[in-house]
Each structure stands twice: as C-alpha cells, then as structure tokens.
Amino acid sequence: MARVELIEDLIVKRNNMIFQIAKDLAVMGYKTLTRPQVDLHEDIITLKKEKAVFLFAALHKSLWETSGVLIPLYHHNIPLPYIAMGDNLVKGRFFRSMSKKLGIFLVKRAESLRDMPESAKNLKDHIISYFAYGEDVLIFPEGTRKSIIKDGHYGSFFPAAFDAALEYDRNKEAIAQQYRNLSPHDVYIIPVNVDYSKIREDREMLEQHKGKPPTLSVFDSLKMVKKIRDTFIAFGKPIKVSDHKDMNRKELAAFIRRKCMELVKILPINVAARAIVDSVDGERIDLTKIESNIHLIIQKLSTLRDRFRNFTPEDSPRCIWDKVAQYELHFKEKNISIDQLKFYSLYADFIGHYLI
C-alpha cells in the first residue's frame, strides 16, 4: 500500500466559545421549537464504547438536520461527528473559520463533471483522515435537498464517502503502523433519517432562484426559526463495513440508501398530501375524491403500519385529513388549490417509494 497522507490540523477541539454558543442555541431550539421522537439503535452506544468509528449517512430533507440530529447524540453522550458540507454553502474566510470551530469540514463542490474526481478525492481524503484519528463523520450522500423537488424521489447516494469507508477498513492496520500514535478502528455505517410533520423551509425550497433553493447557507437559517412540530429522528442498526467488503463503493452506497429509506416514517401529512395529488382532475383538484383516496393509500400501506406515526389504520380518512388541516392552512378544504400542487407533491413524494 502507498503511504497515506492524513490531513493535518483536521481535528478541532470543541471547547471553543463559538461551538459552546452554537450548542446551547441548538439544544434550546431542539427543546422549544420541535417535538422530537428519537429512535436510536442500542448497538450504537455499545459500539462507541468499543471505540468503533461511525459514518452517519442521512437522507436530506431540511437544513435542520445539520444540527438537529446531533442533539440526540449529545444527550446520549455519544461524541459528535464532524459534518461534511459543500464549500458553496459557506463563503468568506470569517464564516469558514467559524464553520471549522463548529466541527464542519468543507468539501469542494463540483461545478462540472470535470471537477467531480477532485471533489470525490477531497471528501474521501477527509473521511479517511477522520477515521484514522478515531473521529466520526456525518454526511448527506444525496448532496442536496432538491432531489425530491426536482425528481419526485430520493436522490442516488454519491459513492465517495463509502469508498473512503471501504478503503480505510482495508488499510487501517497499515495506516496505524505508518502513524504509530494511531490505532486501527472498526468502521460502521449508521443509516439516518428525519421525518417532519412540518419542514421549516418547505416554502423556500419550492421557490426556485436560478435553479437552487434560496435558503442554501446554514448561516441564513435564522429566518427559518419557527416551530416545526413533530420530528421523528431515526438512527438505524450499525452496518459493519468489513461485513460488506465484497461490495464496491457504488453497491455499498445503494445498499445504505435502501437502509435509510426503510427508516422513513409515514405521517398524516404524507398520506393527505398523496391523496390530494391523486385527486387531481385536469386543472383542478376533485375534493370529493380525497377521503376515498386516503382510504386506498392506507390499504396499500397496511403492511407498513409499524412505520405509521400520529395516526393508525383505524382512524377515519377525515380524521387523518383534519389532523393536518389543524396546523397547515393549505390542507383546509376551502384552501386546497391546484396552485399548491408542488407543495402537496413535496410531502407526498417523501413516502412515494412505499407506493410503487
């Protein structure tokens, strides 16, 4: 094996003032702006005690996840992972310095197909270095929140992070021998997903500005400080990389994507939104079909009732619809409009893979 050059000055101690302020604000928002329900697989705590390293791989629905998924880990005394973020999201030396102190590492965002190899290598080198130093990483392998909006389904996972996990796992003994102050670590991938009864920036995501959602920067998220109601945060069963060394990076990426999608919960807003989309009749929405469509959707999803949240299959279609209309005005019968079809489709498509 060729000599591995780990990235210097990578690990930032999180005892700085910027991190402490950010942590306190994130914890306060977690407690006051949302009603979180957390499902954290028990093996995560056990394996962390055994000094395993984790690659947290999450589906990406909202910027809230970049901090929101960290709070349950903090509450369980699990070391916080370093977060991968595209360098297009943070501009200027000052803000990039702040990001580093927060535990964010910036990855070169490819501007074209020509740039993709360099971007992938940049991400891969960072992740291998973190693993070598015994640190965990959080990544959103879709690379964007736009997949559902643009394509109507979750995006493919970019394979670079999984290539890093495979390469480190194959060469960890040699890396530890090369850097004698380091120890080899077992690598596990943790599938992660968050579901929302209300995505805080849903409107901003739907507004197109030069082809991109306008709320791209984590530093402009103050304007999205609002109650987001129920969140369902799931950390799935850890997947040991060495058990899947027969896979290549693309196969492993696809496998982890499926595991993340299996964590998706089914909420009243998803069912009601899908029923509204299914009730489109030409240039209008046929309100008389919504309840019967809710009933049909529940029948199709009956084998997945363990993933239902905030309702049961025994609830009447009108009850499910009303649960959403109580807090989302565009689901009130008098407000339902074909003009809001993209809005309904957003929430409907989050469970689209269950209805194929």
N, C-alpha and C positions, 0 to 999 in steps of 0.2 A: 504494500500500500504506500502511495506517495505521502509525503509529510503533509499533515493537516495544519493549516494556519488559522488558528482561532482568532476571532475579532477581539482586539484589545479594548479596554475601557468599556466593556459591554454591560457589566453588572453595576447597577446604580442602587446604593443603599436607600431604602425607603424610610429614612429617618429625617428627611429634609422637610422644611416648612411647607413647601408647595404641595407635597404629597399629603401631609397631615391635614391641611386645609381641604384639599380635594376629597380625601377620605371622609372627613366629617360631613361635608356637604352631601356626598353620595349616600352616606348612611342616613342622614336626615331626610333626604328625598325619598329614599327607599321606604322609610317608615311612614312618611306623611303623604306621599303622592301616589302610592300604589298599595294594592292588597296582594302581596306576593304569596304564592304557594310553591314550595320547593320540594322537588323530588331528587335527592342526591344519593346515588348508589353507595351502599355501605362499603364496598370494596375500595372506593376512592380514599377514604380515611385510613383504612388498613394499609394500602399500598404506599401511601405517603409516609407512613411511619417506617416503612421498609426502604425509604429513600429512592423510590421509583421516580422517574420524571414523566410529566404528562404533556401531551399535545391536546389541548382542548380545541375541538373543531366544531364550530357552531353555524347553524343556519342564520341568515342575516335578514331581519325584518325591520329593525329600528336602531338608531344610534344609541338608544337607551341601553342596549346590550353591552356596549363597550365598558360601561361601569356597573350596570345592574346585575350582571352575572357574577361580578366579583364579590358582592356583599355577602351572599350565602357562603362563599368560600371563606371569607373573613370571619363570619360568625361561627364557622366550624373549625377555626384555627388552621386552615389549610393555607400554605404560602400562596400569595397572589402571583398569578402568571404574568409574564411580560406580554404586552399586547401588540400584535402586528397591525400597522396602519399604513395606507398608501401615502407616499410623500406629497401627493397632490392635495391632501386634506389639511396640511399644516404648513403655512407659509411664513417665512421670516425667521431669522436667527433666534429672536427672543422666544417666540412660541415653540420653536423646535427644541430649544433648551428646556422650556417648561415641560414639554412632552416627555423628554428623556427622564426628567426627575419624577414624572408620574408613572414611569415604567412602560412607556410606549416606545417601540422602535419603528422607525420609518422604513418602508420598503419602496424601492424605486418602482413607480407605476409605469408600465409600458405604454408608450404613446402610439406604437405601431407594432406590427408583427415582427419587425426587425429588432425592436427593443425587448421582446419577450424573453429571449435567452438570458440577457443580462439581468432582467428583473427577477427571473426564477432563480438564478445563481445567487443574487443578493439575498433573497429570502432564505434560500437553502443554507447559505453560509451562516446567517444569523441563528437559525434554529439549531444547527449542529453545535454552534458555539454555546448557546444557552444550555443545551442538553449536557454538553461536556462539563459545564460548571454546575450541573445539578439543578438547573432552573427550569420552570415550566413555561409554556407558551400558549397563548390564546390567539386563534386565528379564525377568520371568517372566509373559508375557502371559495365561496362563490365570488368574493371580491367586490361585491356591490349589493345594494338593497334593491336594485332595479329589475332583477330577474323576473319576479312575479308580475310587476307592472308591465314590463316590455314583452315578456314571452308567455305569461299566464301560468308559469310553473317555476319551481325552484331551479336555480341555475346549476350547471355542472360544477364540480369542485376542481379547481386548479390543482395539479398534482405536485407542485414544487415542495410543499410542506411535507407531504407524505414520502416524497423522495428523500428528504432530509431525515425523516424518522427511520426509514429503511437503511440509509447509508450509515447513520450513527450506530444503529443497532448492530450492523455487520462489523463495524470497525471500532467499537467502543474500547475493546481491550488494547488495541494498538494505539488509540488516542491517549488512553490513560498511561500507557508505557512511554509515549512520547512526551507527555506533560506529567511528570512524576508526582506532582502535587494534586492530581485529579484522580478520581475513582470512576470506574465504569458504572453505568446505571441502566436498569431495565427501563424500556420505553413503553408507555401505554398511551393509546389514543382514547380520549373521552368524548363521545358524541354529546352535543349540547343543543338544546332548542328552547326558545322562549315563545310562548303564545300570549296574545293580548286580547282583552275584551275591547280595548281602545288603543290603537297605536298613536302615540302622541304627535307624530308628524305626518299622519296619513295624508292630510290635505297638501302639505308642502311636497310630499313625494309625488303626488299626482300632477302637480303643476310643473310643466316642462319649461326649462330655461336652458336653451342651447343644448337640448337633449339630455340634461342632467337635472336631478332634483336640486332645488336651490339650497337646501339645508345640508350641505356636504361637510362642513367643518364642525368638528366637535366643539370648537370654541364659540360657535354661534348658537349653541343649543340652549342658552339661557332663554331665548324667545320661545322655546318649547317647554318651559317649565309649566307643567299643567298636570292635573290628575289623570292618570292613565288607567285607573280602576284595577281590575284583576289581571295579574300576570301569573303565568304558570311556567316555572323555570325547571327544566329537567336536565340533570347530568346522568347520562346513561352508564351502562356497565362498561368498565375499562376494557379495552381491547389490546392485548399484548402484541406488540409488533413482531416479536420473534415467532409467534404462532402463525404469522401470515407472510413469512419471508419468501414463500413460493410465489407471491403476488408481485407484479411490477407496480410502479408508482401510480399508473392510471387505474389499475384494477383495485388497488387499495383505496384510492380516492373515491371511486364509485361505490365500494363496499361501505365506507364510512358515511357517505352521503345517504345511502339507504338506511343506515342505523339512525342517523339524525332525523330522517323523515318519519321513522317509526315512533319517534318521540312526540310528534305533533299531536296536540290535543284538539278536540272538536268542541267548539263553543257555540252558544246560541247565535252569536253574530255571524259565524261562518255558515251555519245552516240557513238562517233567514236570508242572508245575502245570496247564497246559491239558489234558494227558492225564488227570489226576486229576479235573478238573472235568467232562470229557467222560465220565467213568466213573461219574458219579452215577446211581444206580438207585433212585428213590424216596427213602427216608430213609436210604440207605446208599451207600457207595462200593464198587463191584464191583472188587476188587483184581485179578481175573483179566483185566480189560479194559485195564489201564493200559499194559502193554507194547505191545499191538496199537494202542492209540490214539497212543502215541508214534510208532510207525512211520507211521501215517496222517498225523500232523502233519508229520513230516519230509518225506513225499512232497508234501504241499501247499506246503511252503516250499522245495522243491528249487530253484526259480529264484532264490532269495534266499541261496544258500549263501555269497556274499561277505559276508553280514551275520552268519553264524554265528561265535560265539566260544566257545572252550573245548570244542568238540566238532566233529565232522564228520558228514556224512550217512552215512558208512560205519560209524560207531560203532553198536553194537547198542543197542536200546531199553533193555536192562537196564543197560548201561554208562552211558548218559545219566542214567538214574534214580539209579544209585549215586553218580554224581558229586555230585548234590545231597544225597543222604541222608548222605553223609560229614560234612557240616557243618551241615545243617538237620534237626533231630531229627524234625520233623513230616512229613518225607518218607520216613522209615524205614517199611518196610512194616507193621511191628507198631504204628506210631503213627498211621498215616493214619486220619483220622476225619472224618465228616460235620460234626462240630462245628467243624472248622477250615476249612470251605468258603470263608469270606470271605478267609481267609489265602491259600489256593490261588488264589482268583479274582484277588486283587491282583496276583500275579506273572503269572498267565495273561493278564490284560487288557492288560498292557504291550505285548504283541505281537498283540492282538486285531485291529488294523487290517490286519495281513498275512493274516488268515484269513477275512476277509469274502468 
